[in-house]
Amino acid sequence: MHALVALKGIGRKSANVIMHETKVPPAGIIADLHVIRVAPRIGLIPETKDGIKAEKQLMQVLPNEIWDEIGMAISFLGREICRPQPKCPECPINSICKYYNEPYK
């Protein structure tokens, strides 16, 4: 992680993606704009616009064993279903989703 973020143009998100794709054990969780949108909706972390803050919060609430895949999984959910205008009825986790189950929605 430290060597990657030392490179010009590589931040934590990109470093996490590179580490994921090269099968290097994770030092964090990928937190792109989809993860930043979806993680609060499903009740994992409070709402934030800061990717580093979101990553740190996710690292506190999720076990290290799933860090390698969870960021990609949440990001994929955000790209395909939990979009800015979400497709909640199609979502495979809507039964446990805070956003979908909010009474004022």
Buried (B, 14 or more C-beta within 10 A) or exposed (E): BEEBBEEEEBEBBBBBBBBBEEEBEBBBBBBBBBBBBBBBBBBBBEEBEEBEBBBBBBBEEBEEEEBBEBBBEBBBBBEEBBEEEBEBEEBEEBEEBEBBEEEEE
